Amino acid sequence: MMEDYRRKWQEFYQCHCGYAWWGWSSDRQRLSLTELKDQILTLLFAGHETLTSAIASTCLLLAQHPQILAAAQAEQQQLGINTPLTSDNLQQMTYLEEVLKEVLRFVPPVGGGFRQVIQTCEFNGYRIPQGWSVFYQVGKTHQDQSIYNYPKKFDPDRFNSQRAEDKTKPFGYIPFGGGMRECLGKEFAKLEMKIFVALLLRHYQWELLPQQNLDMIATPTPHPTDGLKVNFRRLETSS
């Protein structure tokens, strides 16, 4: 039975990810069924749930801030809404980059992470022994008034080259964590978000439907209480 489960998981992973070594640890030891399940759950959560949350938050926040939505759409029109998305013109979408950074600051998809204390230290009068695990909170960091001006305001301009508020302190902007244990999928996730939202801005207008509860629930990833009910309308200039 165990080998049958292992074979099915291996076929699934090889089919979707192309790694023939699935089912083995880094030291060439067989992974248990529980470990295999944990890896698949991590893959699904880190690669799907967080991105879905971030894109939903983008749609929500842009609908709530029509001036910012209009500015992001104007950038797309300036670049040419019917031109193919390439690496070069994606890099030219500087305002969209600022919008997406502000979305991840305002509603970070991941609440925080754990780090192990490698040397006994003191913080705010508390002694933290070596070997303890500590939890850092992304949301609290992103609402720190010593880093961000008016942190409760949705303001993409805080990330432009003149203000660059996220550069005022080390690890002041950590939607993907930080340091050596930063999210490995960071650049891929940012690219997926940018392509998805750029296509939305080019070809659609949207508005929130009335009579829905938009209070955010934090688990497993941030999302409105009633989900997100949006009316999309294809722009007439889109082909």
N, C-alpha and C positions, 0 to 999 in steps of 0.2 A: 504493500500500500504506500509506504513512504517513497519508494523508488518511482511509483506511478505518479504521485504528486510532484516529485522532483522533476520528472520528465516533462510534465505538463507546464510547470513554471519555466523550465528551460526553453521549451518550444515557444512559449509566450514571449519571453525576453529576447530570444534570438530573432523572432519574427519582427518585433517592434524596435529593437535596439541594435541587433546585429553583433552582439558580443557572444562569442562561442564559449567564453569562460564562465558563463553564469552558473551559479551553484557552487563556486569555489571562492574561498577567502583569499586575501593577498598572500598568505603563506601556504597556499595550495591545499588547505584543509576544506573538506566538504562542509557547506553550510547546512544547518538544520532547517527543517520546514518552517519553524518559527522565525528564524533569521531571514529566510527567503521571503516570507510574508511581510516582515518588517521593511525589507528593502523595497518591495513593490509598493507598500503604503507610502513610504518616503518619496518614491518616484512620483506617485500620483498626487500627493499633497504638495510637494515642493514644485513640481512642474506644471500643475494644473490649477489647484485651488487658489494659490497665491496670485497667479496671473489673472484668473477670472475675477478675483476680488479687486485687483488693481484696475482692470478695464471697466468694471462696473462703477467703481468710485470715480473714474475719469468721466464717464457718461453723466453721472449724477452731478458732479461738481461743475462741469461745463454747462449743463442745463440750468444750474442754479446761478451761474455767473455769465449771462449772455454777452457782456462786453468782452470777456476773455475768450469766449467761444468765437465771437466775431473776429477778434484779432488773430486767433489760430487759423480760422478759415481764410482770412485775408492773406496770411503767409502762404497757404497752399495755392491760392489763386495766383499769387505773384510768381510762384515756382512753375505754375502750369498744371491744372488739375488733371489733364489727360496725358501728361508725360509719365512714362514708366518710372516706378520707384527703383532707384539705383543707389548704390552706396554713396555716390557723390551728392545726389540731391537730398538724401536722408541726412547727411552731415550739414546741409545748408538749412535744415529746419531747426534753427536755434531757438525760436520761441516755443515750438512744440516741445523741444527738449526741456525748457524751463517749466512748461506746464506739467509735463510728466514727473519731473523732479518734485514739483510742489504737491502733486497728487500723492506721491509716495511719502512725502513728509507729513502731509495733512492726515492721511489715512493709511498708515503703514500696514501692509498685508500680514506681516509677522509681528507679534507683540514683543518679542525679545529673544534672548538666547542665554545659554549657560557657558561659563568659562571656569576653568579650574585655577585656583590660586597657586601660583608656582613659588611664591615666597611670602612668608608672613608679613603682613603690612597693617597699617592703621588708616581708617577712613572715617572722617567726621567723629573722631573720638572712639571709634569701635575697632577693636583688634580682630583682624580676620586671619585665622591660622592657615598655614600652608596646607594644601590638599583639599580645602573646602571648595564647594561649588558655589559660584555667585551668579545671580541672574540680572542681566541688564535689560532695561525697558526702552524699547525704541520710541514709543509714543511720548514718554516723559522727556526723553532727550530732545525730540523734535518740537516740544512745547516749551523748551527752556528759554526764558526771556533774556538770559545773558548771551544767547546765541542768535535768536531770531527776534526781530522787531514785530510787535503785534502778532505773536505766533498763532492766535486763533483766527486770523484773517487769511483767506485763500488768496495768495499773492505770488504768482509765478515770477514777477520781476525781482523778487528777492534773490533769485539765482542768476541774474544777469551779471556781466563782467564788471559792472561798476559797483554793485552791492556785494555780491558773492558772500552772503551771510553764512552759508554752510562752511566757509573756509576760516571763520573767525576762531574756531577752536578745534583741536584734533578730535576726531570721531564725533563731530557735531551733527553729522548726517549719516545715518546708519540703517537705511531700509534693508540692506543686504548684509548687515553685520559689519565687521571690520577686522583688520589684522590678517594674520595667516589663515584664519578659519572663516574668512569671508565667503559668502555663497559662491559656489563654483559656476552656477548658472546665471550670474549677474548680467553679463553682457548679452547673453542670448535672450534673457527675459526683457531687457531694455529694448532690444531690437524688435522682438515680437510686439511689444506694446506700441512702439513707434510706428511700425508698419500698419498695425490694426487701426490705430487712432487716426493716422494720416489718411487712410482710405475712408474712414467714417467722415472726416472733415471735408474731404474732397467731394463726396457723393451724397451725403445725407444731412438733413436738418432734423433735430429731435427735440422733444419736450416731454416733461414729466406728466404723467396722468394724475388727475386730482384724486383726493380721498385715499391716500396711501400713507402708511406710517414709515417715515424715512429715518427714524431713530436707529442708530447703528448697533448691531449685535456683534460682539468681538470674536465669538468662537463659532466654528473652527478658524474662520478668517472673517474680517469685517464685511458686513452686508446689512442692508436695510431690513428692518423687522418684517416688512411685507414683501421682501424681495425688491426688485426694481422694475416698476412698470413704466415703460417708455413708449411713446409714439414716434416711430421713425418715418420720415418722408423723404423720398428720393428727390434730389435737386434736379430741376428741369435741364440744367446745363450738362448733367452727367450723361454719358453715352452708355 
